[in-house]
Amino acid sequence: MASDLHSRIDTMFRRDRFMALCLLVLLWFTIAFVYFATDRFVTDSYVRAALVGGAVVVVFFNTASIVAMIRHYMHDKFHIYSLDIQHLDRHRERATQAQREAKKGDAVTART
C-alpha cells in the first residue's frame, strides 16, 4: 500500500510539474506574441524599452515563482499529495456507495 501511495504521489507530482511548465511556456509565447503584435505601433524608443523591460520583468518573476513552486512541491510532495489522495479516495468511496444505494432503491422500486 505504501509503494502504491508513493507511485500515486509521484504520478500526481509529474503531472503537476508538466502542467506548470506548459503554462510557463505558454506565458512566454503569449508575452512574445503581444510584443511582436504591438511593436509596429510603438515609435518611441523609450516606450519600446519600457515595454521590453516590463515583459522581461513579468517573464522573470513568473518563471522564478513557478520554479520555486515546483521545488517546494518536490520537497514536500508526500504531505501535499497524500492529503489530496486521501480526499480523492474518500470522495470516490462515497460516490460508489451512493451509486450502490441508488441501484438498491431502483431494484426495490422495480419489484413493487
N, C-alpha and C positions, 0 to 999 in steps of 0.2 A: 504494500500500500504506500509506503514511504517513497519508493522509487517511482511509483505511478504519480504521486503528488509532485515530485521533483521534475518529472518529464512534462507534466502539465504546466508547471510554473515556467520551465524553460521554453515551452512552446508559446505560452502567452507573452513572455518577455521578448522572444524573437519577433513575434507578430507586431507587438507594440513598437519595438525598435525599428522595424521595417517601415511601418506606417509613419513614424516620426521623421525618418529620413526622407521618405517620399514627399511628405508635406513640406519639408525643408527645401528640397529640390524644386518643388512646385513654387514655393515662395521666391526662390532665386530667379526662376524663369519669369514669374509674374513681374518682379521688380525690373528685370531686364526688358521685358516687353513694354512696360509702361514707359521706361526711359526712352527706348528707341521710337516708340509711337509718339511721344511728345517732344522729342529732341528737335524736330524740324520747326516747331513753333517757337522755340526759345532762341532769341537772337542775341541776348546779352550774355557775355561770358561769365559774369558774376552770378547770374541766375542759374546758368548751366552748372557752375561749380557748386552752388548751393544744392541743386538737385542731385548731383553726383554724390556730394558729401552726405546728404540725407539718406540716399539709397544705401550707401556703404554702411552708415551707422545702423540703419534698420536691419540690413542683412547680417552685419556683425553681431549685434546683440541678440537677434533671434537665433542665429546659429549657435552662439555661446549658450543661450538658455536651453536649447534642445539638447546640446551635448551634455550640459550639466544634468538635465533631467534623465537622460539615458544612463549616465554614470550613477546617479542616485538610485535609479531603479535597479541597476546591475548589483549594487552593493546591498540593497535592502529588498531584493525581489522576493525572497521567501516570505517575509512579513506582508508585503503589499499584495502579492498574488495569492497567498494562501487564504487570506480573508475573502478575496474575490471568488476563489474556487469554492470555499465553504458556502458562501451566499448563493452561488450558481447551483451547487448541488442541492441545497435546501429548496430553492425555487423549483428545480426540476422534479424533486421528490413530491412537493406539494401539487405541482401540475399533474403528475402521473396519478397521484391519489385522487385528485378531483376528477380526472377522466374515468378512473375506475368507478367512482361513486356515481358519476353521470351514467355510465353504462349499466350499473346495477339499477338505477332509477328507471332507465329506459326498459330494462328487462321486466321489472315489476309492473310497469305501465302496460307493456305489451301483453302480459299474462291476464290482466284484468279486463 
